[in-house]
């Protein structure tokens, strides 16, 4: 194993050291020493964080129960509810008068909520759901645009002890339907529509389409929050306007007392094979992990305005828009719109106008904005910014430097946070006191023992590519795949079953200083603009079109989006490919999965490269698409 060093004189490559001022101001100035301490005794370390950051309704008996690995349990015997810590407890302190959420709409609407107001809104929403029969253990599917009622709906669900499954508003009706069915949600919360670049995305229509399938037999009530005010179809008895249901409803609601290991939410994410899997997070450990990571990494101070520009519908939004900031009593900024609408200066104007101190976004957004030139950021005063963040895919050094120099004014450290839906929170990340290297997520977080290993489990040498693994459990880890524990074991715990390590699906290397560099996915997951897609999902969508006999899709590197999708299709006997059909197939995938899954190129072929056992060799398609040597083709059948 490579021993990490952050000793100024010994470090290799291009290193950005934190200023003395940054170190002096940091929430955790002794972070590097603390990492050593936490690694030596992670259980004692997490015990301290759990007590220091959260209020437990009843204390836990045991920090970690590893008797049934890999089904680890944390803080067992403890009684808690995230909403108790995120909202209820703040009502007794000065935090209640502070802004919890500042929301700006795409059309310039502004809505702000103090901690007291947000608590009242969430209570009211919870009472509405209770009125529809939602109770502890039920699942609620949420399919909304980026409006304040989205976090409110999430918090209200948890308040009742129910389990939410948020489906990102950019997903198709087919994707929504399969997620509703898998989670068996009797209640769906949606919007009439969402604003996107001045146009209305008709969410209610998409939801109606989803409910015209088998999913419609599961859902009994649909709650519709009105945002765009266009005409929608209505099924009496099933569909309810939120403004009707909430009219005159009490703003006080008891918080359900939960066990630490009770289910808290499900979030579907793509994997190598088959349908997206419902990753389950539970009540206790998730709170401890997200609150600790946000406090240490983004160094949030009471007076800060913090902006995580992700969508609440992804794990980034769950953990670092909706939950951790409220646990810490921070002020969250949420913007409804896209970064380049009405023009590419909007984000920078918002930062100036609202005095944003921390900005957390994705490389694809940074590259997209960089393209429009420095004049846009230069037209706004960005001096309020103190810290920047990046997530979703590796950030190329060119984009890193633009972000650092032009947006951060050479003064703001960039937190390049590597993590996954399954990890609940940041895993490999700097904090403001850690020396940075552009493109590296630096070191594993306190209490996280990550490594890069060979297939036999031995640690790689410096700069040798290998499998990224996590060797010991952590509180924020996923507990299972909803309804499919075997799949949980198979996907994450079977590659290094003998050692009992978590397999991330990523390849990486560590450099001479022990710094981690993520290379990319080793499986059939493709990251498009930071969004996670499985080849299987896109292939299933192509295959559902009558003319397509078989298909294979690959990710091809793209300057702006990280990767784009290329699809190879074999048509049914006697049919000929054409530009017209390619356009139809692109639209079909867009409709079946969502806009992010749309292939940028479709090639019609007569056959696909396969192994003798019939597995498609996507590696060969990729090598060919990139004009690279094909490598070992000894297993190729045709
Ligand atoms: C995959 C997880 C977790 C929030 C968003 C994505 C890639 C994520 C980084 C980063 C390099 C990254 C990995 C990972 N990834 N962050 N900072 N540097 N790669 O969550 O959709 O579950 O995707 O995203 O490949 O496995 P997700």
Boltz pocket constraint, residues with backbone or C-beta under 6 A from the ligand:
constraints:
  - pocket:
      binder: B
      contacts: [[A, 269], [A, 315], [A, 316], [A, 390], [A, 391], [A, 392], [A, 393], [A, 394], [A, 395], [A, 416], [A, 417], [A, 418], [A, 419], [A, 420], [A, 421], [A, 422], [A, 428], [A, 441], [A, 504], [A, 505], [A, 506], [A, 518], [A, 520], [A, 521], [A, 527], [A, 530], [A, 531], [A, 532]]
      max_distance: 6.0
